[in-house]
Amino acid sequence: MAVRMGFIGTGGIAQGHMDRLSQIEGVELVSFCDVNLDRARAAAEKFGGRAYSDFAKMLEG
């Protein structure tokens, strides 16, 4: 069973966490939220998943 994770904040520190977590078997990075939607989209493109600029919508979705 996979652990599905979403990130609120996709800046430099989060990128390091994403890079490491994406290498762990059974971890799926599925959603990314940032006030800078382009940065969230870049993370979603790199790791797969959806991009959001509103964390409440991310948690609904």
Secondary structure, DSSP 8 states (H G I E B T S, - for coil): --EEEEEE--SHHHHHHHHHHTTSTTEEEEEEE-SSHHHHHHHHHHH-SEEES-HHHHHH-
